[in-house]
Amino acid sequence: MQGANLLGWSGIYVPTGTPAPAVARLAEVTRAALRDPDVVRLFDSTGTILLDSTDGRALASMLDEELLRMEPLIASLGIGRG
């Protein structure tokens, strides 16, 4: 679609109320996995850019901004929010 700029991204989410030690441990092992040389090579080979952030508020804010940015495109295609 002309003028569209789409980027794929992903994040890891946990349910509200997940104990802080569990969240911290998940962040720790995720960071370790994403620093593994084999994992880095795999992501590099696909052109994926890894961002080292475990700030849930920043992820939520980015998602909100992305949804606002995409609303005109979504509406123009007649796609409703599910």
C-alpha positions as CSV (number, residue, x, y, z in Angstrom):
1,M,0.0,0.0,0.0
2,Q,1.5,3.3,-1.1
3,G,2.8,5.4,1.9
4,A,2.5,2.6,4.4
5,N,5.4,1.9,6.7
6,L,4.9,-1.4,8.5
7,L,7.4,-2.9,10.9
8,G,7.0,-6.2,12.7
9,W,7.8,-6.4,16.4
10,S,7.2,-8.7,19.3
11,G,7.3,-8.6,23.0
12,I,6.8,-10.9,26.0
13,Y,3.8,-10.3,28.2
14,V,2.7,-11.7,31.5
15,P,-0.7,-11.4,33.2
16,T,-1.3,-8.5,35.6
17,G,-0.5,-9.5,39.1
18,T,2.4,-11.8,38.1
19,P,4.8,-11.8,41.1
20,A,7.7,-9.4,40.6
21,P,10.3,-12.1,41.2
22,A,8.8,-14.2,38.4
23,V,8.9,-11.1,36.1
24,A,12.5,-10.4,37.0
25,R,13.5,-14.0,36.4
26,L,11.8,-14.0,33.0
27,A,13.6,-10.8,32.1
28,E,16.9,-12.3,33.2
29,V,16.6,-15.5,31.1
30,T,15.2,-13.6,28.1
31,R,18.2,-11.2,28.1
32,A,20.6,-14.1,28.4
33,A,18.9,-15.9,25.5
34,L,19.0,-12.8,23.3
35,R,22.8,-12.4,24.0
36,D,23.6,-16.0,23.0
37,P,25.8,-15.8,19.9
38,D,23.7,-18.4,18.0
39,V,20.5,-16.4,18.7
40,V,22.2,-13.1,17.7
41,R,23.4,-14.7,14.4
42,L,19.9,-16.0,13.7
43,F,18.3,-12.6,14.3
44,D,21.0,-10.9,12.3
45,S,20.4,-13.2,9.4
46,T,16.8,-12.1,9.2
47,G,17.5,-8.4,9.6
48,T,15.9,-8.3,13.0
49,I,16.9,-5.5,15.4
50,L,16.9,-6.6,19.0
51,L,16.1,-3.9,21.6
52,D,17.1,-4.8,25.2
53,S,14.3,-3.5,27.2
54,T,12.2,-5.0,30.0
55,D,10.3,-1.8,30.8
56,G,6.7,-2.9,30.5
57,R,5.4,0.7,30.5
58,A,7.6,1.5,27.6
59,L,6.3,-1.5,25.6
60,A,2.7,-0.5,26.5
61,S,3.3,3.1,25.4
62,M,4.9,1.9,22.1
63,L,1.9,-0.3,21.5
64,D,-0.6,2.5,22.1
65,E,1.4,4.8,19.8
66,E,1.4,2.1,17.1
67,L,-2.3,1.5,17.3
68,L,-3.0,5.2,17.0
69,R,-0.6,5.4,14.0
70,M,-2.3,2.5,12.3
71,E,-5.9,3.5,13.0
72,P,-6.4,5.5,9.7
73,L,-5.1,2.5,7.7
74,I,-7.2,0.0,9.6
75,A,-10.3,2.2,9.2
76,S,-9.7,2.7,5.5
77,L,-9.6,-1.1,5.0
78,G,-12.8,-1.6,6.9
79,I,-11.1,-3.6,9.6
80,G,-12.8,-3.4,13.0
81,R,-11.0,-3.8,16.4
82,G,-11.5,-7.2,17.8
